[in-house]
Amino acid sequence: MKITQTTKEIISKMSKAQKDYETKQAIKKGFSNLEEWIEVKKNSQIEFYKGLIYTDGDLNPLEKSLSSYLVRKNDEYRFFWSIPDKYGEEGCFKTNILKVWDELNTSLQVKDTFVHQLNLNDYGKEQETYLTAVADVNNHNKYQFQYRQKFDDSWVSFMGSLERINMTDVPKGWLDMINKYFLFNGVE
């Protein structure tokens, strides 16, 4: 990762207590040094949304809700979710890179509420992954979503909710996965 002069300047202006705290956070989150941690934190183009998947596409409740994370880096998104009864990398499903293909703002009215709708897909020739998220226009931090993906010859669909969180709220195991497959190393 390229460390910019700005990051070094930010660190040089920190108090000893703040440096100690941020260093502990860097270690806790799995970063190799304070500079990498600060570089990620200062990048305002990275957003994290944590959520649960709680129904299949037919609105049947799942036996156990699944953890999920939608991560935005600049104009790209990647969606991660847990696979039941599996752990580590084997227990995490990750989409290909998704991009916005249509974004509706206050002009969309559902019942008496104006909503913000975010539509993502894998933007390839044969789009096989879609995530549609809807939020109240006054609160873009909480979304309800439907996810659809084509596997072989069938479509899988489920629904859930997402809420914007800080990177520091992402558990280390998930952050390691997100860093490895999206933030630092690109696409598998």
C-alpha positions in Angstrom: 0.0 0.0 0.0 1.3 3.4 -0.9 1.6 5.7 2.2 1.1 9.3 1.3 2.9 12.2 3.0 -0.5 13.4 4.3 -0.8 10.2 6.4 2.7 10.8 7.9 1.7 14.4 8.7 -1.5 13.2 10.4 0.4 10.8 12.5 3.1 13.4 13.4 0.4 15.7 14.7 -1.2 13.1 17.0 -0.6 13.2 20.7 1.2 10.3 22.3 -2.0 9.0 23.8 -3.8 9.2 20.4 -0.9 7.4 18.7 -1.0 4.7 21.3 -4.7 4.2 20.9 -4.6 4.2 17.1 -1.7 1.7 17.1 -3.7 -0.6 19.3 -6.6 -0.3 17.0 -4.4 -1.0 14.0 -3.1 -4.2 15.6 -6.6 -5.2 16.7 -7.9 -4.8 13.2 -5.0 -6.8 11.7 -3.0 -4.0 10.0 0.8 -4.4 9.9 1.4 -0.8 11.0 -0.1 2.5 12.1 0.4 4.1 8.7 -1.8 1.5 6.8 -4.6 2.0 9.4 -4.6 5.8 9.2 -4.5 5.6 5.4 -7.6 3.5 5.4 -9.4 5.6 8.0 -8.7 8.9 6.2 -10.1 7.5 2.9 -13.6 9.0 3.0 -14.6 7.0 -0.1 -14.8 3.8 1.8 -18.2 3.0 3.4 -19.3 -0.1 5.4 -22.8 -1.4 5.9 -23.5 -4.2 8.3 -26.7 -6.2 8.1 -28.6 -9.4 8.4 -30.2 -11.6 5.8 -33.4 -12.9 7.3 -35.7 -14.2 4.6 -35.4 -15.9 1.3 -36.8 -14.1 -1.8 -40.3 -15.6 -1.1 -40.3 -13.9 2.3 -39.9 -17.2 4.1 -37.9 -16.7 7.3 -34.5 -18.3 7.4 -33.8 -20.7 10.2 -30.9 -18.5 11.2 -30.2 -14.9 10.1 -26.9 -14.5 8.2 -24.4 -11.7 8.8 -23.6 -9.5 5.8 -21.5 -6.6 4.8 -21.8 -4.2 1.9 -18.6 -2.3 1.3 -18.2 0.7 -1.0 -14.8 1.8 -2.3 -15.0 4.8 -4.6 -17.7 3.8 -7.2 -17.4 0.0 -6.6 -19.2 -2.2 -4.2 -18.7 -5.8 -3.0 -21.2 -7.8 -0.9 -20.1 -10.4 1.7 -22.2 -12.7 3.7 -21.8 -15.7 6.1 -22.5 -19.2 4.9 -24.3 -21.3 7.6 -22.1 -23.7 9.6 -18.9 -22.7 7.9 -16.1 -20.5 9.3 -13.1 -18.4 8.1 -12.7 -17.9 4.4 -14.8 -21.0 3.7 -17.7 -19.5 5.6 -17.8 -16.2 3.7 -19.5 -15.7 0.3 -18.3 -12.7 -1.7 -19.7 -11.2 -4.8 -17.8 -9.9 -7.8 -17.4 -6.2 -8.0 -20.8 -4.4 -8.2 -21.5 -0.9 -9.6 -24.5 1.4 -9.5 -26.6 0.9 -12.6 -29.5 3.2 -11.6 -29.9 5.5 -8.6 -33.2 7.0 -7.9 -33.5 9.8 -5.4 -36.4 11.8 -3.9 -38.5 11.4 -7.1 -39.5 7.9 -6.0 -42.5 7.7 -3.7 -43.5 4.6 -1.8 -46.8 5.0 0.1 -46.3 8.4 1.8 -42.6 8.3 2.0 -40.0 9.5 -0.4 -37.1 6.9 -0.7 -33.6 6.7 -2.0 -33.1 3.5 -4.0 -29.7 2.1 -4.8 -29.5 -0.5 -7.6 -26.2 -2.4 -8.0 -25.2 -5.2 -10.4 -22.1 -6.9 -11.8 -22.2 -4.8 -15.0 -21.0 -7.6 -17.2 -22.5 -8.7 -20.5 -24.6 -11.2 -18.7 -25.6 -9.6 -15.4 -26.0 -12.3 -12.8 -25.9 -10.4 -9.6 -28.3 -7.7 -8.4 -28.7 -5.9 -5.1 -31.5 -3.4 -4.7 -31.5 -1.3 -1.5 -34.1 1.2 -0.4 -33.8 3.8 2.4 -35.9 6.7 3.6 -34.6 9.8 1.7 -33.8 11.5 5.0 -31.7 8.5 6.3 -29.2 7.0 3.8 -27.7 5.0 6.7 -30.3 2.3 7.0 -31.5 0.2 4.0 -33.8 -2.7 3.4 -32.5 -4.8 0.5 -33.2 -7.6 -1.9 -30.3 -9.6 -3.3 -30.6 -11.9 -6.4 -27.9 -14.0 -8.0 -27.8 -16.6 -10.8 -26.1 -19.8 -9.9 -25.8 -22.3 -12.7 -29.3 -22.4 -14.2 -31.3 -21.0 -11.3 -31.7 -17.7 -9.4 -31.3 -17.4 -5.6 -32.9 -14.5 -3.9 -33.1 -13.2 -0.3 -33.9 -10.1 1.7 -32.4 -8.3 4.7 -31.4 -5.0 6.2 -28.2 -3.0 6.2 -27.0 -0.1 8.4 -24.0 2.1 7.8 -21.2 1.6 10.4 -17.7 2.8 11.0 -14.8 0.6 9.9 -13.7 0.3 13.5 -17.0 -1.6 14.2 -16.2 -4.3 11.7 -14.9 -7.5 13.5 -11.3 -8.4 12.8 -12.2 -11.7 10.9 -14.6 -9.9 8.6 -12.2 -6.9 8.1 -9.4 -9.3 7.2 -11.6 -10.9 4.5 -12.8 -7.5 3.2 -9.2 -6.2 3.1 -7.9 -9.3 1.3 -10.6 -9.5 -1.3 -11.6 -5.9 -1.9 -9.9 -3.0 -0.2 -6.2 -3.8 -0.8 -5.9 -6.7 -3.2 -8.6 -6.1 -5.7 -10.7 -9.0 -7.1 -9.9 -12.7 -6.8 
